């Protein structure tokens, strides 16, 4: 059985730039959605005082999860961007 060597570079600049741009857009949109959901939660909870009818704990939990997903997605963008810039 012969061994075949495949010479590939996993740090292709085109692929890294596409992934970095995609992660940046995803991170920005996730942050915008988290901020918008926080604004709606504050509007319903504090300004309208209408928490009993609208399930504020569910809205607050969804807002916290949106910020958590942004917090998790941002390092991916930063590391991919650093890989792209450090070439």
HTML snippet that shows the backbone in 3Dmol.js (N, CA, C, O; Angstrom):
<script src="https://3Dmol.org/build/3Dmol-min.js"></script>
<div id="view" style="width:600px;height:400px;position:relative"></div>
<script>
const pdb = `
ATOM      1  N   UNK A   1       0.828  -1.170   0.000  1.00  0.00           N
ATOM      2  CA  UNK A   1       0.000   0.000   0.000  1.00  0.00           C
ATOM      3  C   UNK A   1       0.883   1.247   0.000  1.00  0.00           C
ATOM      4  O   UNK A   1       1.735   1.409   0.873  1.00  0.00           O
ATOM      5  N   UNK A   2       0.680   2.113  -0.966  1.00  0.00           N
ATOM      6  CA  UNK A   2       1.464   3.329  -1.095  1.00  0.00           C
ATOM      7  C   UNK A   2       0.839   4.471  -0.320  1.00  0.00           C
ATOM      8  O   UNK A   2      -0.383   4.600  -0.238  1.00  0.00           O
ATOM      9  N   UNK A   3       1.703   5.294   0.243  1.00  0.00           N
ATOM     10  CA  UNK A   3       1.207   6.488   0.931  1.00  0.00           C
ATOM     11  C   UNK A   3       1.239   7.654  -0.031  1.00  0.00           C
ATOM     12  O   UNK A   3       2.228   7.875  -0.729  1.00  0.00           O
ATOM     13  N   UNK A   4       0.169   8.382  -0.061  1.00  0.00           N
ATOM     14  CA  UNK A   4       0.074   9.540  -0.934  1.00  0.00           C
ATOM     15  C   UNK A   4       0.049  10.791  -0.076  1.00  0.00           C
ATOM     16  O   UNK A   4      -0.794  10.921   0.811  1.00  0.00           O
ATOM     17  N   UNK A   5       0.958  11.703  -0.331  1.00  0.00           N
ATOM     18  CA  UNK A   5       1.000  12.950   0.434  1.00  0.00           C
ATOM     19  C   UNK A   5       0.177  14.011  -0.274  1.00  0.00           C
ATOM     20  O   UNK A   5       0.303  14.222  -1.480  1.00  0.00           O
ATOM     21  N   UNK A   6      -0.640  14.653   0.481  1.00  0.00           N
ATOM     22  CA  UNK A   6      -1.437  15.751  -0.044  1.00  0.00           C
ATOM     23  C   UNK A   6      -0.907  17.028   0.582  1.00  0.00           C
ATOM     24  O   UNK A   6      -0.955  17.197   1.800  1.00  0.00           O
ATOM     25  N   UNK A   7      -0.410  17.913  -0.242  1.00  0.00           N
ATOM     26  CA  UNK A   7       0.159  19.156   0.263  1.00  0.00           C
ATOM     27  C   UNK A   7      -0.877  20.252   0.140  1.00  0.00           C
ATOM     28  O   UNK A   7      -1.075  20.826  -0.931  1.00  0.00           O
ATOM     29  N   UNK A   8      -1.532  20.532   1.245  1.00  0.00           N
ATOM     30  CA  UNK A   8      -2.548  21.582   1.261  1.00  0.00           C
ATOM     31  C   UNK A   8      -2.266  22.537   2.402  1.00  0.00           C
ATOM     32  O   UNK A   8      -1.774  22.153   3.463  1.00  0.00           O
ATOM     33  N   UNK A   9      -2.585  23.759   2.158  1.00  0.00           N
ATOM     34  CA  UNK A   9      -2.413  24.786   3.173  1.00  0.00           C
ATOM     35  C   UNK A   9      -3.785  25.122   3.739  1.00  0.00           C
ATOM     36  O   UNK A   9      -4.662  25.586   3.010  1.00  0.00           O
ATOM     37  N   UNK A  10      -3.973  24.891   5.024  1.00  0.00           N
ATOM     38  CA  UNK A  10      -5.254  25.164   5.654  1.00  0.00           C
ATOM     39  C   UNK A  10      -5.426  26.636   6.008  1.00  0.00           C
ATOM     40  O   UNK A  10      -6.477  27.028   6.515  1.00  0.00           O
ATOM     41  N   UNK A  11      -4.433  27.435   5.755  1.00  0.00           N
ATOM     42  CA  UNK A  11      -4.527  28.862   6.022  1.00  0.00           C
ATOM     43  C   UNK A  11      -4.604  29.641   4.717  1.00  0.00           C
ATOM     44  O   UNK A  11      -3.888  30.623   4.520  1.00  0.00           O
ATOM     45  N   UNK A  12      -5.470  29.195   3.843  1.00  0.00           N
ATOM     46  CA  UNK A  12      -5.694  29.872   2.581  1.00  0.00           C
ATOM     47  C   UNK A  12      -6.298  31.244   2.865  1.00  0.00           C
ATOM     48  O   UNK A  12      -7.293  31.354   3.581  1.00  0.00           O
ATOM     49  N   UNK A  13      -5.695  32.285   2.305  1.00  0.00           N
ATOM     50  CA  UNK A  13      -6.122  33.644   2.653  1.00  0.00           C
ATOM     51  C   UNK A  13      -7.541  33.943   2.182  1.00  0.00           C
ATOM     52  O   UNK A  13      -8.257  34.691   2.848  1.00  0.00           O
ATOM     53  N   UNK A  14      -7.961  33.387   1.066  1.00  0.00           N
ATOM     54  CA  UNK A  14      -9.329  33.614   0.608  1.00  0.00           C
ATOM     55  C   UNK A  14     -10.354  32.985   1.547  1.00  0.00           C
ATOM     56  O   UNK A  14     -11.366  33.602   1.881  1.00  0.00           O
ATOM     57  N   UNK A  15     -10.085  31.775   1.960  1.00  0.00           N
ATOM     58  CA  UNK A  15     -11.016  31.091   2.860  1.00  0.00           C
ATOM     59  C   UNK A  15     -11.058  31.790   4.213  1.00  0.00           C
ATOM     60  O   UNK A  15     -12.132  31.995   4.778  1.00  0.00           O
ATOM     61  N   UNK A  16      -9.897  32.152   4.727  1.00  0.00           N
ATOM     62  CA  UNK A  16      -9.841  32.831   6.021  1.00  0.00           C
ATOM     63  C   UNK A  16     -10.548  34.178   5.953  1.00  0.00           C
ATOM     64  O   UNK A  16     -11.233  34.563   6.900  1.00  0.00           O
ATOM     65  N   UNK A  17     -10.389  34.900   4.845  1.00  0.00           N
ATOM     66  CA  UNK A  17     -11.066  36.193   4.732  1.00  0.00           C
ATOM     67  C   UNK A  17     -12.575  36.022   4.628  1.00  0.00           C
ATOM     68  O   UNK A  17     -13.320  36.813   5.207  1.00  0.00           O
ATOM     69  N   UNK A  18     -13.043  35.008   3.904  1.00  0.00           N
ATOM     70  CA  UNK A  18     -14.485  34.756   3.825  1.00  0.00           C
ATOM     71  C   UNK A  18     -15.070  34.373   5.181  1.00  0.00           C
ATOM     72  O   UNK A  18     -16.140  34.850   5.561  1.00  0.00           O
ATOM     73  N   UNK A  19     -14.365  33.514   5.902  1.00  0.00           N
ATOM     74  CA  UNK A  19     -14.834  33.105   7.224  1.00  0.00           C
ATOM     75  C   UNK A  19     -14.804  34.285   8.186  1.00  0.00           C
ATOM     76  O   UNK A  19     -15.712  34.444   9.002  1.00  0.00           O
ATOM     77  N   UNK A  20     -13.763  35.117   8.096  1.00  0.00           N
ATOM     78  CA  UNK A  20     -13.655  36.272   8.974  1.00  0.00           C
ATOM     79  C   UNK A  20     -14.767  37.283   8.711  1.00  0.00           C
ATOM     80  O   UNK A  20     -15.357  37.815   9.651  1.00  0.00           O
ATOM     81  N   UNK A  21     -15.052  37.548   7.448  1.00  0.00           N
ATOM     82  CA  UNK A  21     -16.138  38.472   7.115  1.00  0.00           C
ATOM     83  C   UNK A  21     -17.484  37.900   7.548  1.00  0.00           C
ATOM     84  O   UNK A  21     -18.326  38.623   8.081  1.00  0.00           O
ATOM     85  N   UNK A  22     -17.684  36.619   7.323  1.00  0.00           N
ATOM     86  CA  UNK A  22     -18.925  35.978   7.758  1.00  0.00           C
ATOM     87  C   UNK A  22     -19.104  36.010   9.262  1.00  0.00           C
ATOM     88  O   UNK A  22     -20.199  36.281   9.755  1.00  0.00           O
ATOM     89  N   UNK A  23     -18.028  35.733   9.998  1.00  0.00           N
ATOM     90  CA  UNK A  23     -18.105  35.804  11.459  1.00  0.00           C
ATOM     91  C   UNK A  23     -18.357  37.229  11.939  1.00  0.00           C
ATOM     92  O   UNK A  23     -19.087  37.438  12.908  1.00  0.00           O
ATOM     93  N   UNK A  24     -17.758  38.208  11.268  1.00  0.00           N
ATOM     94  CA  UNK A  24     -17.972  39.607  11.647  1.00  0.00           C
ATOM     95  C   UNK A  24     -19.416  40.033  11.431  1.00  0.00           C
ATOM     96  O   UNK A  24     -20.005  40.699  12.283  1.00  0.00           O
ATOM     97  N   UNK A  25     -19.984  39.651  10.297  1.00  0.00           N
ATOM     98  CA  UNK A  25     -21.384  39.985  10.020  1.00  0.00           C
ATOM     99  C   UNK A  25     -22.311  39.281  10.997  1.00  0.00           C
ATOM    100  O   UNK A  25     -23.251  39.883  11.517  1.00  0.00           O
ATOM    101  N   UNK A  26     -22.042  38.008  11.244  1.00  0.00           N
ATOM    102  CA  UNK A  26     -22.868  37.256  12.194  1.00  0.00           C
ATOM    103  C   UNK A  26     -22.785  37.844  13.594  1.00  0.00           C
ATOM    104  O   UNK A  26     -23.801  37.973  14.276  1.00  0.00           O
ATOM    105  N   UNK A  27     -21.588  38.199  14.024  1.00  0.00           N
ATOM    106  CA  UNK A  27     -21.411  38.778  15.349  1.00  0.00           C
ATOM    107  C   UNK A  27     -22.117  40.127  15.471  1.00  0.00           C
ATOM    108  O   UNK A  27     -22.737  40.413  16.495  1.00  0.00           O
ATOM    109  N   UNK A  28     -22.025  40.947  14.440  1.00  0.00           N
ATOM    110  CA  UNK A  28     -22.680  42.256  14.464  1.00  0.00           C
ATOM    111  C   UNK A  28     -24.195  42.118  14.496  1.00  0.00           C
ATOM    112  O   UNK A  28     -24.869  42.810  15.260  1.00  0.00           O
ATOM    113  N   UNK A  29     -24.732  41.229  13.668  1.00  0.00           N
ATOM    114  CA  UNK A  29     -26.179  41.029  13.650  1.00  0.00           C
ATOM    115  C   UNK A  29     -26.695  40.411  14.950  1.00  0.00           C
ATOM    116  O   UNK A  29     -27.792  40.740  15.401  1.00  0.00           O
ATOM    117  N   UNK A  30     -25.911  39.524  15.549  1.00  0.00           N
ATOM    118  CA  UNK A  30     -26.304  38.932  16.833  1.00  0.00           C
ATOM    119  C   UNK A  30     -26.334  39.989  17.927  1.00  0.00           C
ATOM    120  O   UNK A  30     -27.241  40.001  18.759  1.00  0.00           O
ATOM    121  N   UNK A  31     -25.337  40.880  17.928  1.00  0.00           N
ATOM    122  CA  UNK A  31     -25.322  41.952  18.921  1.00  0.00           C
ATOM    123  C   UNK A  31     -26.490  42.912  18.722  1.00  0.00           C
ATOM    124  O   UNK A  31     -27.102  43.357  19.693  1.00  0.00           O
ATOM    125  N   UNK A  32     -26.799  43.228  17.476  1.00  0.00           N
ATOM    126  CA  UNK A  32     -27.932  44.117  17.191  1.00  0.00           C
ATOM    127  C   UNK A  32     -29.248  43.489  17.630  1.00  0.00           C
ATOM    128  O   UNK A  32     -30.113  44.170  18.179  1.00  0.00           O
ATOM    129  N   UNK A  33     -29.397  42.196  17.388  1.00  0.00           N
ATOM    130  CA  UNK A  33     -30.619  41.507  17.808  1.00  0.00           C
ATOM    131  C   UNK A  33     -30.726  41.436  19.330  1.00  0.00           C
ATOM    132  O   UNK A  33     -31.819  41.566  19.881  1.00  0.00           O
ATOM    133  N   UNK A  34     -29.609  41.232  20.005  1.00  0.00           N
ATOM    134  CA  UNK A  34     -29.622  41.189  21.465  1.00  0.00           C
ATOM    135  C   UNK A  34     -29.989  42.552  22.041  1.00  0.00           C
ATOM    136  O   UNK A  34     -30.753  42.635  23.003  1.00  0.00           O
ATOM    137  N   UNK A  35     -29.452  43.612  21.463  1.00  0.00           N
ATOM    138  CA  UNK A  35     -29.786  44.961  21.935  1.00  0.00           C
ATOM    139  C   UNK A  35     -31.251  45.296  21.671  1.00  0.00           C
ATOM    140  O   UNK A  35     -31.906  45.928  22.499  1.00  0.00           O
ATOM    141  N   UNK A  36     -31.760  44.874  20.524  1.00  0.00           N
ATOM    142  CA  UNK A  36     -33.170  45.131  20.218  1.00  0.00           C
ATOM    143  C   UNK A  36     -34.085  44.365  21.160  1.00  0.00           C
ATOM    144  O   UNK A  36     -35.092  44.903  21.620  1.00  0.00           O
ATOM    145  N   UNK A  37     -33.748  43.120  21.449  1.00  0.00           N
ATOM    146  CA  UNK A  37     -34.590  42.354  22.379  1.00  0.00           C
ATOM    147  C   UNK A  37     -34.497  42.909  23.793  1.00  0.00           C
ATOM    148  O   UNK A  37     -35.472  42.853  24.543  1.00  0.00           O
ATOM    149  N   UNK A  38     -33.337  43.445  24.166  1.00  0.00           N
ATOM    150  CA  UNK A  38     -33.222  44.080  25.480  1.00  0.00           C
ATOM    151  C   UNK A  38     -34.084  45.338  25.540  1.00  0.00           C
ATOM    152  O   UNK A  38     -34.704  45.624  26.564  1.00  0.00           O
ATOM    153  N   UNK A  39     -34.118  46.080  24.452  1.00  0.00           N
ATOM    154  CA  UNK A  39     -34.962  47.276  24.414  1.00  0.00           C
ATOM    155  C   UNK A  39     -36.442  46.945  24.525  1.00  0.00           C
ATOM    156  O   UNK A  39     -37.181  47.635  25.227  1.00  0.00           O
ATOM    157  N   UNK A  40     -36.876  45.901  23.844  1.00  0.00           N
ATOM    158  CA  UNK A  40     -38.276  45.486  23.939  1.00  0.00           C
ATOM    159  C   UNK A  40     -38.605  44.985  25.341  1.00  0.00           C
ATOM    160  O   UNK A  40     -39.682  45.261  25.868  1.00  0.00           O
ATOM    161  N   UNK A  41     -37.680  44.253  25.939  1.00  0.00           N
ATOM    162  CA  UNK A  41     -37.898  43.748  27.296  1.00  0.00           C
ATOM    163  C   UNK A  41     -38.024  44.899  28.293  1.00  0.00           C
ATOM    164  O   UNK A  41     -38.888  44.872  29.169  1.00  0.00           O
ATOM    165  N   UNK A  42     -37.162  45.910  28.160  1.00  0.00           N
ATOM    166  CA  UNK A  42     -37.248  47.076  29.045  1.00  0.00           C
ATOM    167  C   UNK A  42     -38.542  47.842  28.801  1.00  0.00           C
ATOM    168  O   UNK A  42     -39.172  48.320  29.744  1.00  0.00           O
ATOM    169  N   UNK A  43     -38.935  47.956  27.541  1.00  0.00           N
ATOM    170  CA  UNK A  43     -40.176  48.658  27.222  1.00  0.00           C
ATOM    171  C   UNK A  43     -41.371  47.974  27.872  1.00  0.00           C
ATOM    172  O   UNK A  43     -42.201  48.636  28.496  1.00  0.00           O
ATOM    173  N   UNK A  44     -41.463  46.667  27.733  1.00  0.00           N
ATOM    174  CA  UNK A  44     -42.612  45.950  28.288  1.00  0.00           C
ATOM    175  C   UNK A  44     -42.549  45.904  29.809  1.00  0.00           C
ATOM    176  O   UNK A  44     -43.561  46.106  30.480  1.00  0.00           O
ATOM    177  N   UNK A  45     -41.365  45.640  30.355  1.00  0.00           N
ATOM    178  CA  UNK A  45     -41.244  45.459  31.798  1.00  0.00           C
ATOM    179  C   UNK A  45     -41.288  46.739  32.596  1.00  0.00           C
ATOM    180  O   UNK A  45     -42.020  46.830  33.581  1.00  0.00           O
ATOM    181  N   UNK A  46     -40.518  47.729  32.189  1.00  0.00           N
ATOM    182  CA  UNK A  46     -40.394  48.949  32.994  1.00  0.00           C
ATOM    183  C   UNK A  46     -41.315  50.071  32.550  1.00  0.00           C
ATOM    184  O   UNK A  46     -41.941  50.730  33.382  1.00  0.00           O
ATOM    185  N   UNK A  47     -41.402  50.290  31.261  1.00  0.00           N
ATOM    186  CA  UNK A  47     -42.152  51.449  30.775  1.00  0.00           C
ATOM    187  C   UNK A  47     -43.654  51.199  30.730  1.00  0.00           C
ATOM    188  O   UNK A  47     -44.439  52.078  31.084  1.00  0.00           O
ATOM    189  N   UNK A  48     -44.053  50.020  30.302  1.00  0.00           N
ATOM    190  CA  UNK A  48     -45.479  49.724  30.189  1.00  0.00           C
ATOM    191  C   UNK A  48     -46.057  49.047  31.438  1.00  0.00           C
ATOM    192  O   UNK A  48     -47.274  48.970  31.605  1.00  0.00           O
ATOM    193  N   UNK A  49     -45.174  48.560  32.308  1.00  0.00           N
ATOM    194  CA  UNK A  49     -45.590  47.819  33.522  1.00  0.00           C
ATOM    195  C   UNK A  49     -46.610  46.731  33.184  1.00  0.00           C
ATOM    196  O   UNK A  49     -47.652  46.616  33.829  1.00  0.00           O
ATOM    197  N   UNK A  50     -46.294  45.948  32.178  1.00  0.00           N
ATOM    198  CA  UNK A  50     -47.226  44.956  31.669  1.00  0.00           C
ATOM    199  C   UNK A  50     -46.587  43.563  31.670  1.00  0.00           C
ATOM    200  O   UNK A  50     -46.719  42.818  30.699  1.00  0.00           O
ATOM    201  N   UNK A  51     -45.901  43.215  32.749  1.00  0.00           N
ATOM    202  CA  UNK A  51     -45.174  41.947  32.786  1.00  0.00           C
ATOM    203  C   UNK A  51     -46.077  40.741  33.009  1.00  0.00           C
ATOM    204  O   UNK A  51     -45.757  39.646  32.544  1.00  0.00           O
ATOM    205  N   UNK A  52     -47.169  40.909  33.693  1.00  0.00           N
ATOM    206  CA  UNK A  52     -48.004  39.753  34.017  1.00  0.00           C
ATOM    207  C   UNK A  52     -48.620  39.127  32.776  1.00  0.00           C
ATOM    208  O   UNK A  52     -48.788  37.908  32.722  1.00  0.00           O
ATOM    209  N   UNK A  53     -48.955  39.928  31.787  1.00  0.00           N
ATOM    210  CA  UNK A  53     -49.574  39.391  30.584  1.00  0.00           C
ATOM    211  C   UNK A  53     -48.551  38.918  29.557  1.00  0.00           C
ATOM    212  O   UNK A  53     -48.879  38.064  28.733  1.00  0.00           O
ATOM    213  N   UNK A  54     -47.344  39.430  29.575  1.00  0.00           N
ATOM    214  CA  UNK A  54     -46.398  39.191  28.488  1.00  0.00           C
ATOM    215  C   UNK A  54     -45.221  38.284  28.822  1.00  0.00           C
ATOM    216  O   UNK A  54     -44.279  38.213  28.033  1.00  0.00           O
ATOM    217  N   UNK A  55     -45.232  37.600  29.933  1.00  0.00           N
ATOM    218  CA  UNK A  55     -44.186  36.622  30.272  1.00  0.00           C
ATOM    219  C   UNK A  55     -42.787  37.239  30.240  1.00  0.00           C
ATOM    220  O   UNK A  55     -41.947  36.829  29.439  1.00  0.00           O
ATOM    221  N   UNK A  56     -42.539  38.205  31.093  1.00  0.00           N
ATOM    222  CA  UNK A  56     -41.264  38.930  31.089  1.00  0.00           C
ATOM    223  C   UNK A  56     -40.065  38.028  31.376  1.00  0.00           C
ATOM    224  O   UNK A  56     -38.980  38.270  30.846  1.00  0.00           O
ATOM    225  N   UNK A  57     -40.231  37.014  32.188  1.00  0.00           N
ATOM    226  CA  UNK A  57     -39.081  36.148  32.484  1.00  0.00           C
ATOM    227  C   UNK A  57     -38.613  35.417  31.232  1.00  0.00           C
ATOM    228  O   UNK A  57     -37.416  35.182  31.066  1.00  0.00           O
ATOM    229  N   UNK A  58     -39.519  35.062  30.369  1.00  0.00           N
ATOM    230  CA  UNK A  58     -39.120  34.416  29.116  1.00  0.00           C
ATOM    231  C   UNK A  58     -38.382  35.399  28.210  1.00  0.00           C
ATOM    232  O   UNK A  58     -37.391  35.037  27.575  1.00  0.00           O
ATOM    233  N   UNK A  59     -38.857  36.626  28.150  1.00  0.00           N
ATOM    234  CA  UNK A  59     -38.185  37.642  27.345  1.00  0.00           C
ATOM    235  C   UNK A  59     -36.800  37.939  27.896  1.00  0.00           C
ATOM    236  O   UNK A  59     -35.842  38.078  27.135  1.00  0.00           O
ATOM    237  N   UNK A  60     -36.690  38.036  29.209  1.00  0.00           N
ATOM    238  CA  UNK A  60     -35.390  38.301  29.826  1.00  0.00           C
ATOM    239  C   UNK A  60     -34.418  37.148  29.597  1.00  0.00           C
ATOM    240  O   UNK A  60     -33.229  37.367  29.363  1.00  0.00           O
ATOM    241  N   UNK A  61     -34.926  35.927  29.665  1.00  0.00           N
ATOM    242  CA  UNK A  61     -34.074  34.765  29.408  1.00  0.00           C
ATOM    243  C   UNK A  61     -33.615  34.738  27.956  1.00  0.00           C
ATOM    244  O   UNK A  61     -32.452  34.446  27.674  1.00  0.00           O
ATOM    245  N   UNK A  62     -34.524  35.040  27.037  1.00  0.00           N
ATOM    246  CA  UNK A  62     -34.149  35.079  25.623  1.00  0.00           C
ATOM    247  C   UNK A  62     -33.124  36.177  25.348  1.00  0.00           C
ATOM    248  O   UNK A  62     -32.213  35.991  24.542  1.00  0.00           O
ATOM    249  N   UNK A  63     -33.270  37.306  26.009  1.00  0.00           N
ATOM    250  CA  UNK A  63     -32.303  38.394  25.850  1.00  0.00           C
ATOM    251  C   UNK A  63     -30.940  37.997  26.398  1.00  0.00           C
ATOM    252  O   UNK A  63     -29.913  38.279  25.782  1.00  0.00           O
ATOM    253  N   UNK A  64     -30.931  37.345  27.553  1.00  0.00           N
ATOM    254  CA  UNK A  64     -29.659  36.884  28.124  1.00  0.00           C
ATOM    255  C   UNK A  64     -28.991  35.860  27.209  1.00  0.00           C
ATOM    256  O   UNK A  64     -27.771  35.890  27.048  1.00  0.00           O
ATOM    257  N   UNK A  65     -29.755  34.967  26.614  1.00  0.00           N
ATOM    258  CA  UNK A  65     -29.191  33.982  25.690  1.00  0.00           C
ATOM    259  C   UNK A  65     -28.669  34.644  24.410  1.00  0.00           C
ATOM    260  O   UNK A  65     -27.676  34.198  23.836  1.00  0.00           O
ATOM    261  N   UNK A  66     -29.338  35.698  23.972  1.00  0.00           N
ATOM    262  CA  UNK A  66     -28.861  36.421  22.785  1.00  0.00           C
ATOM    263  C   UNK A  66     -27.518  37.083  23.064  1.00  0.00           C
ATOM    264  O   UNK A  66     -26.619  37.034  22.224  1.00  0.00           O
ATOM    265  N   UNK A  67     -27.370  37.701  24.234  1.00  0.00           N
ATOM    266  CA  UNK A  67     -26.079  38.299  24.586  1.00  0.00           C
ATOM    267  C   UNK A  67     -25.012  37.228  24.801  1.00  0.00           C
ATOM    268  O   UNK A  67     -23.843  37.436  24.474  1.00  0.00           O
ATOM    269  N   UNK A  68     -25.413  36.088  25.347  1.00  0.00           N
ATOM    270  CA  UNK A  68     -24.465  34.992  25.530  1.00  0.00           C
ATOM    271  C   UNK A  68     -23.980  34.447  24.187  1.00  0.00           C
ATOM    272  O   UNK A  68     -22.795  34.150  24.031  1.00  0.00           O
ATOM    273  N   UNK A  69     -24.882  34.316  23.224  1.00  0.00           N
ATOM    274  CA  UNK A  69     -24.462  33.832  21.909  1.00  0.00           C
ATOM    275  C   UNK A  69     -23.569  34.849  21.206  1.00  0.00           C
ATOM    276  O   UNK A  69     -22.653  34.466  20.478  1.00  0.00           O
ATOM    277  N   UNK A  70     -23.824  36.142  21.416  1.00  0.00           N
ATOM    278  CA  UNK A  70     -22.918  37.152  20.859  1.00  0.00           C
ATOM    279  C   UNK A  70     -21.547  37.057  21.518  1.00  0.00           C
ATOM    280  O   UNK A  70     -20.518  37.166  20.851  1.00  0.00           O
ATOM    281  N   UNK A  71     -21.546  36.853  22.826  1.00  0.00           N
ATOM    282  CA  UNK A  71     -20.289  36.753  23.566  1.00  0.00           C
ATOM    283  C   UNK A  71     -19.479  35.540  23.118  1.00  0.00           C
ATOM    284  O   UNK A  71     -18.249  35.570  23.155  1.00  0.00           O
ATOM    285  N   UNK A  72     -20.157  34.475  22.697  1.00  0.00           N
ATOM    286  CA  UNK A  72     -19.471  33.274  22.236  1.00  0.00           C
ATOM    287  C   UNK A  72     -19.022  33.421  20.780  1.00  0.00           C
ATOM    288  O   UNK A  72     -17.982  32.879  20.406  1.00  0.00           O
ATOM    289  N   UNK A  73     -19.775  34.134  19.959  1.00  0.00           N
ATOM    290  CA  UNK A  73     -19.437  34.278  18.538  1.00  0.00           C
ATOM    291  C   UNK A  73     -18.318  35.287  18.299  1.00  0.00           C
ATOM    292  O   UNK A  73     -17.586  35.166  17.317  1.00  0.00           O
ATOM    293  N   UNK A  74     -18.173  36.261  19.158  1.00  0.00           N
ATOM    294  CA  UNK A  74     -17.173  37.312  18.959  1.00  0.00           C
ATOM    295  C   UNK A  74     -15.729  36.796  18.981  1.00  0.00           C
ATOM    296  O   UNK A  74     -14.944  37.229  18.138  1.00  0.00           O
ATOM    297  N   UNK A  75     -15.332  35.901  19.888  1.00  0.00           N
ATOM    298  CA  UNK A  75     -13.947  35.409  19.823  1.00  0.00           C
ATOM    299  C   UNK A  75     -13.610  34.687  18.522  1.00  0.00           C
ATOM    300  O   UNK A  75     -12.468  34.735  18.066  1.00  0.00           O
ATOM    301  N   UNK A  76     -14.587  34.025  17.925  1.00  0.00           N
ATOM    302  CA  UNK A  76     -14.341  33.380  16.637  1.00  0.00           C
ATOM    303  C   UNK A  76     -13.979  34.415  15.586  1.00  0.00           C
ATOM    304  O   UNK A  76     -13.033  34.228  14.821  1.00  0.00           O
ATOM    305  N   UNK A  77     -14.731  35.504  15.547  1.00  0.00           N
ATOM    306  CA  UNK A  77     -14.414  36.583  14.600  1.00  0.00           C
ATOM    307  C   UNK A  77     -13.041  37.176  14.899  1.00  0.00           C
ATOM    308  O   UNK A  77     -12.243  37.382  13.985  1.00  0.00           O
ATOM    309  N   UNK A  78     -12.762  37.450  16.163  1.00  0.00           N
ATOM    310  CA  UNK A  78     -11.489  38.083  16.509  1.00  0.00           C
ATOM    311  C   UNK A  78     -10.298  37.190  16.162  1.00  0.00           C
ATOM    312  O   UNK A  78      -9.285  37.678  15.660  1.00  0.00           O
ATOM    313  N   UNK A  79     -10.410  35.892  16.425  1.00  0.00           N
ATOM    314  CA  UNK A  79      -9.304  34.981  16.115  1.00  0.00           C
ATOM    315  C   UNK A  79      -9.126  34.811  14.604  1.00  0.00           C
ATOM    316  O   UNK A  79      -7.996  34.766  14.119  1.00  0.00           O
ATOM    317  N   UNK A  80     -10.218  34.718  13.864  1.00  0.00           N
ATOM    318  CA  UNK A  80     -10.103  34.623  12.408  1.00  0.00           C
ATOM    319  C   UNK A  80      -9.546  35.912  11.811  1.00  0.00           C
ATOM    320  O   UNK A  80      -8.743  35.876  10.880  1.00  0.00           O
ATOM    321  N   UNK A  81      -9.974  37.040  12.349  1.00  0.00           N
ATOM    322  CA  UNK A  81      -9.452  38.324  11.868  1.00  0.00           C
ATOM    323  C   UNK A  81      -7.968  38.456  12.184  1.00  0.00           C
ATOM    324  O   UNK A  81      -7.194  38.952  11.365  1.00  0.00           O
ATOM    325  N   UNK A  82      -7.573  38.009  13.376  1.00  0.00           N
ATOM    326  CA  UNK A  82      -6.151  38.045  13.752  1.00  0.00           C
ATOM    327  C   UNK A  82      -5.333  37.149  12.842  1.00  0.00           C
ATOM    328  O   UNK A  82      -4.220  37.506  12.459  1.00  0.00           O
ATOM    329  N   UNK A  83      -5.871  35.991  12.493  1.00  0.00           N
ATOM    330  CA  UNK A  83      -5.174  35.090  11.571  1.00  0.00           C
ATOM    331  C   UNK A  83      -5.011  35.737  10.200  1.00  0.00           C
ATOM    332  O   UNK A  83      -3.967  35.603   9.562  1.00  0.00           O
ATOM    333  N   UNK A  84      -6.036  36.428   9.760  1.00  0.00           N
ATOM    334  CA  UNK A  84      -5.993  37.098   8.467  1.00  0.00           C
ATOM    335  C   UNK A  84      -4.990  38.250   8.452  1.00  0.00           C
ATOM    336  O   UNK A  84      -4.244  38.419   7.488  1.00  0.00           O
ATOM    337  N   UNK A  85      -4.977  39.034   9.516  1.00  0.00           N
ATOM    338  CA  UNK A  85      -4.109  40.208   9.572  1.00  0.00           C
ATOM    339  C   UNK A  85      -2.647  39.824   9.813  1.00  0.00           C
ATOM    340  O   UNK A  85      -1.746  40.519   9.343  1.00  0.00           O
ATOM    341  N   UNK A  86      -2.405  38.751  10.523  1.00  0.00           N
ATOM    342  CA  UNK A  86      -1.034  38.394  10.907  1.00  0.00           C
ATOM    343  C   UNK A  86      -0.244  37.738   9.777  1.00  0.00           C
ATOM    344  O   UNK A  86       0.889  37.315  10.003  1.00  0.00           O
ATOM    345  N   UNK A  87      -0.786  37.641   8.602  1.00  0.00           N
ATOM    346  CA  UNK A  87      -0.051  37.025   7.487  1.00  0.00           C
ATOM    347  C   UNK A  87       0.992  37.942   6.964  1.00  0.00           C
ATOM    348  O   UNK A  87       1.708  37.592   6.026  1.00  0.00           O
TER     349      UNK A  87
END
`;
const viewer = $3Dmol.createViewer("view");
viewer.addModel(pdb, "pdb");
viewer.setStyle({}, {cartoon: {color: "spectrum"}});
viewer.zoomTo();
viewer.render();
</script>
